[in-house]
Amino acid sequence: MKAAVLLPEGGLEIEERPEPSPGPDQVLVAPRLVGVCGSDLHYYKDGRIGDWRILQPHVLGHEFAGVVVAVGSNVENVEVGDRIAVEPIIPCGDCDACTRGIYNVCPNIRFTGSPHTDGALQELVAVPARGAHRLPPGMPFSLGALVEPTSIAVHAVRRSGLREGDTVMIVGAGPIGLLTLAVARAYGAGAVYCTDLNQGRLDLATRLGATAAINVGGLDHAEILGLIDPLGVDISFEAVGTPGTLETAMRLVRPGGTVVAVGVNISERIPFNLMLSQSKEATVVPVYLGRDAFPEAVALLASGRIDGELLISHRFPLERAREAMETSLDANTGAVKVMIRAGADDGGSG
């Protein structure tokens, strides 16, 4: 079978690999569409995220939907032929975090598509059955491949404690920021603002329901507040992962408000303005991946409450996986969510 393989020395090559077989608690999936994530781009460009490093040939891809082609002897939740989205988190199941239900912060976590558990940029991949979630009839694989990033947005909004009518700021209009905007809207937020430097993505934020989408090029914090609410918003979601945007999110929240840190930085440490947080008694909520959010993400996308198709800007076949990565990295391509066809084309509900 064909696989797009990331090499430790850099570069991505299409290789022939033997077909895997599912273990007793696994399902064998033929991926159809695979979304390119910011973490994939970090591995492709930098070979690492924090302590997670590419040390051997590796297959990326953790945002995906496909068809079950074989099941292990212990599997009961899905059957051959089922169309599924796959939750990539593989917790140990035995540690303190797992027994308390917060499996996304399991210290022994593995993750499909991250070192060193091969992902979906191949024609077949074996994954734990616990991560398989059926797609409703008629839900296209394109939306199925958006379930994983949408689940992060759902988890972030849940962690924020958002109440109906709360005002919200989304700092960063990348895919996660845009999905967080859409989920906040679906959960009953009042005014929802979004900032970025990319006008195309800001236009997309407006189409997804932003009250105002603000190009912050050349604007300071006071000027941004003047365009929304001088008192600030109830909740700000930082969806970029840089020291500057984290401080921006803090400055745009009202005293006693909440800042949700969703963006991931390749560095292990970034500066944090503690005095600013203290002076507002703002609550800072870190978010890591998602948790128990796949069913809700499936429902939001399948029902049309979130128009996920708006985010999909490019599609490439598996043989052009390297081009897909480069397109995602190039700010001049207009890329938002790039998808790779690992198998047969989407074909709507097929």
C-alpha positions in Angstrom: 0.0 0.0 0.0 1.1 3.6 -0.5 2.1 5.8 2.4 3.3 9.4 2.7 6.4 9.1 4.9 8.0 11.9 6.8 11.8 11.3 7.0 13.9 12.2 10.1 16.4 14.1 8.0 13.5 16.1 6.5 11.3 15.7 3.4 8.3 13.6 2.7 8.3 10.7 0.3 5.6 8.3 -1.1 6.6 4.8 -0.2 5.2 1.3 -0.6 4.6 -0.4 2.8 3.0 -3.7 3.8 -0.6 -3.6 4.8 -1.3 -3.7 8.5 -3.6 -6.0 10.3 -5.8 -5.0 13.3 -5.0 -6.2 16.7 -7.8 -7.7 18.9 -9.0 -4.2 20.1 -8.3 -2.4 16.8 -10.1 -1.6 13.6 -8.5 -1.4 10.2 -9.5 1.8 8.5 -9.2 2.9 4.8 -8.9 6.7 5.3 -10.7 8.7 2.7 -9.9 12.3 3.6 -7.2 13.6 6.0 -7.0 17.2 7.2 -3.6 18.9 7.4 -3.2 20.3 11.0 -0.8 22.9 12.3 0.9 20.2 14.3 1.5 18.3 11.1 3.2 21.4 9.7 5.4 21.7 12.8 6.6 18.1 12.3 7.0 18.6 8.6 8.9 21.9 8.9 10.7 21.5 12.2 10.7 17.8 13.0 9.4 18.4 16.5 6.8 19.8 18.9 8.3 20.2 22.3 9.8 16.8 23.3 7.9 15.0 20.5 10.5 14.5 17.8 10.7 12.7 14.5 13.4 10.2 15.0 12.4 7.5 12.5 10.3 7.4 9.3 6.8 8.5 10.3 3.3 8.8 8.8 1.4 11.9 9.7 -2.3 12.4 9.8 -4.7 12.6 12.7 -7.7 14.5 11.3 -9.4 11.8 9.3 -12.5 9.9 8.3 -12.8 6.6 6.4 -14.3 3.2 6.1 -13.8 0.2 8.4 -12.4 -2.7 6.4 -11.6 -5.2 9.2 -12.2 -5.4 12.9 -10.3 -7.2 15.7 -11.7 -10.1 17.7 -12.8 -8.0 20.7 -14.4 -5.2 18.7 -18.1 -4.6 19.2 -18.7 -0.9 18.7 -18.3 -0.8 14.9 -18.5 -3.2 12.0 -16.9 -3.7 8.6 -18.3 -1.1 6.2 -19.0 1.5 8.8 -18.1 5.1 7.9 -16.2 6.6 10.8 -14.3 9.6 12.2 -11.3 8.6 14.4 -10.4 10.2 17.7 -6.6 10.0 17.6 -5.9 10.2 21.4 -4.7 6.8 22.7 -4.6 7.0 26.5 -3.1 4.2 28.7 -6.4 3.7 30.5 -4.7 2.9 33.9 -3.2 6.1 35.2 -4.7 8.6 37.7 -5.8 10.9 34.9 -7.5 8.2 32.9 -9.3 6.8 35.9 -10.6 10.3 36.7 -11.9 10.6 33.1 -9.4 13.3 31.9 -7.8 10.9 29.4 -6.6 13.8 27.2 -3.9 14.6 29.8 -2.8 11.1 30.3 1.0 11.2 31.0 1.4 8.0 29.0 -0.6 9.3 26.0 0.0 8.1 22.5 -1.5 9.9 19.5 -2.3 8.6 16.1 -0.1 10.6 13.6 2.4 11.8 16.2 5.7 10.2 17.1 5.8 7.3 16.9 2.3 6.1 16.1 1.7 6.2 12.4 -1.2 8.2 11.2 -3.7 8.2 8.3 -1.6 9.5 5.3 -1.6 5.9 4.0 -4.1 3.7 2.3 -4.8 1.6 5.5 -4.2 2.3 9.2 -5.0 0.2 12.3 -6.4 2.3 15.2 -7.9 1.5 18.6 -11.6 0.7 18.3 -12.4 3.0 21.3 -11.6 6.0 19.0 -14.0 5.0 16.2 -17.1 7.1 15.9 -19.8 6.3 13.3 -20.8 9.1 10.9 -24.5 9.6 10.4 -26.0 8.6 7.0 -25.3 11.3 4.4 -22.5 13.0 6.3 -19.6 13.4 3.8 -16.1 12.3 4.6 -15.0 15.9 4.3 -17.0 16.9 7.4 -15.9 13.6 9.0 -12.3 14.8 8.7 -13.2 18.0 10.5 -14.6 16.2 13.5 -11.2 16.1 15.3 -10.4 19.8 15.2 -14.1 20.6 15.9 -13.8 18.4 19.0 -11.0 20.7 20.3 -13.2 23.7 19.7 -16.0 22.0 21.6 -13.7 21.2 24.5 -12.3 24.7 24.6 -15.8 26.3 24.7 -16.9 23.9 27.4 -13.8 24.6 29.5 -14.5 28.4 29.1 -17.8 28.1 31.0 -19.5 30.1 28.3 -23.1 31.1 29.2 -25.7 32.2 26.8 -25.2 35.8 25.8 -21.5 36.0 26.9 -19.4 38.2 24.6 -16.4 36.4 23.0 -13.2 37.3 21.3 -11.4 34.8 19.1 -7.7 35.8 18.7 -6.5 34.1 15.5 -8.7 33.0 12.5 -6.9 29.8 11.7 -9.0 26.6 11.5 -9.1 26.1 15.3 -10.0 29.7 15.9 -12.7 29.7 13.2 -14.2 26.4 14.6 -14.1 27.8 18.1 -16.0 30.9 16.8 -18.6 28.6 15.2 -19.0 26.4 18.3 -19.3 29.5 20.5 -22.1 30.7 18.3 -23.8 27.4 18.4 -23.6 27.4 22.2 -25.4 30.7 22.5 -22.7 33.3 22.7 -23.8 36.9 22.2 -21.4 39.2 20.3 -18.5 37.1 18.9 -15.5 39.0 17.6 -12.5 37.7 15.7 -9.0 39.2 15.0 -6.3 38.3 12.5 -4.0 39.8 10.0 -5.3 37.7 7.1 -8.3 39.4 5.4 -9.4 36.3 3.6 -9.7 34.4 6.9 -11.5 37.3 8.5 -14.0 37.3 5.6 -14.5 33.6 6.4 -15.0 34.4 10.1 -17.8 36.8 9.1 -19.5 34.0 7.0 -19.3 31.8 10.1 -21.2 34.3 12.2 -18.6 36.7 13.6 -20.2 40.0 14.8 -17.1 41.8 13.6 -13.9 40.4 12.1 -11.1 42.9 12.7 -7.8 43.2 10.8 -5.5 44.2 13.6 -2.6 45.2 11.5 -1.3 48.5 13.0 -3.8 48.5 15.8 -3.0 48.6 19.5 -5.1 47.0 22.2 -6.9 50.2 23.1 -7.9 50.7 19.4 -9.2 47.1 19.2 -11.2 47.6 22.4 -12.7 50.8 20.8 -14.0 48.7 18.0 -15.7 46.1 20.2 -16.4 47.1 23.8 -14.1 49.4 25.9 -14.8 47.2 28.9 -13.6 44.1 27.1 -15.3 40.7 26.4 -16.4 38.0 28.8 -14.2 35.3 27.3 -11.3 35.5 24.9 -9.9 32.4 23.1 -6.2 32.6 22.1 -5.9 30.4 19.0 -2.4 31.3 17.7 0.1 30.2 20.3 2.5 33.1 20.6 3.4 35.3 23.6 2.1 38.4 21.8 -1.3 36.9 21.0 -1.7 35.5 24.5 -1.2 38.9 26.0 -3.6 40.4 23.4 -6.2 37.9 24.6 -5.6 39.0 28.1 -5.9 42.7 27.4 -9.1 42.2 25.5 -10.9 40.4 28.3 -12.9 42.4 31.0 -11.9 42.3 34.7 -13.0 38.9 36.1 -13.2 37.4 32.6 -11.7 34.2 31.2 -8.8 33.6 28.8 -8.7 30.2 27.1 -5.3 29.2 25.8 -6.0 27.0 22.8 -3.1 27.8 20.5 0.0 25.6 20.6 3.5 27.0 20.4 6.4 24.8 19.3 8.5 26.1 22.2 8.0 24.5 25.6 8.0 27.9 27.4 6.6 31.3 26.4 6.6 34.5 28.5 3.4 35.2 30.4 2.3 38.6 31.8 1.2 37.4 35.3 0.7 41.0 36.6 -1.8 41.7 33.8 -3.7 38.6 34.7 -3.6 39.4 38.4 -4.6 43.0 37.9 -7.8 41.8 36.2 -8.3 38.6 38.3 -8.7 37.0 35.0 -9.0 33.2 34.9 -6.6 31.6 32.5 -7.7 28.2 31.2 -5.3 26.0 29.3 -6.8 23.5 26.8 -5.0 20.3 25.6 -6.6 18.5 22.7 -10.3 17.5 23.3 -12.1 15.2 25.7 -15.5 13.4 25.3 -16.3 15.9 22.5 -16.4 13.7 19.4 -20.2 12.9 19.5 -21.0 16.6 19.9 -18.6 17.6 17.1 -20.2 15.0 14.8 -23.7 16.3 15.7 -22.8 20.0 15.1 -21.2 19.3 11.7 -23.8 16.8 10.5 -26.7 19.1 11.4 -25.3 22.1 9.6 -25.1 24.2 12.8 -21.5 24.5 11.8 -20.8 24.9 8.0 -17.6 23.0 8.0 -17.3 23.0 4.2 -16.5 26.7 4.3 -13.1 25.9 5.9 -12.0 23.4 3.2 -9.8 25.4 0.8 -7.8 22.7 -1.0 -7.8 19.0 -1.7 -4.8 16.9 -2.9 -4.3 13.2 -3.7 -2.0 11.2 -1.4 0.7 11.3 -4.1 0.9 15.1 -3.7 1.1 15.1 0.1 4.2 17.2 0.0 2.5 19.8 -2.1 -0.4 19.8 0.3 2.0 20.6 3.2 3.8 23.4 1.2 0.4 24.9 0.3 -0.6 24.9 3.9 2.6 26.7 4.9 2.4 29.3 2.1 0.5 32.4 3.2 -0.1 33.4 -0.4 -2.2 30.3 -1.3 -5.3 31.3 0.7 -5.1 27.9 2.4 -7.4 27.4 5.4 -8.0 23.7 5.8 -6.1 21.6 3.3 -7.2 18.0 2.9 -5.5 15.0 1.4 -7.4 12.1 -0.3 -5.8 9.0 1.1 -8.2 6.7 -0.8 -11.2 7.0 -3.1 -12.6 10.5 -3.5 -15.1 11.9 -1.0 -18.2 11.2 -3.1 -20.5 12.9 -0.7 -21.9 10.1 1.5 -20.0 7.4 -0.3 
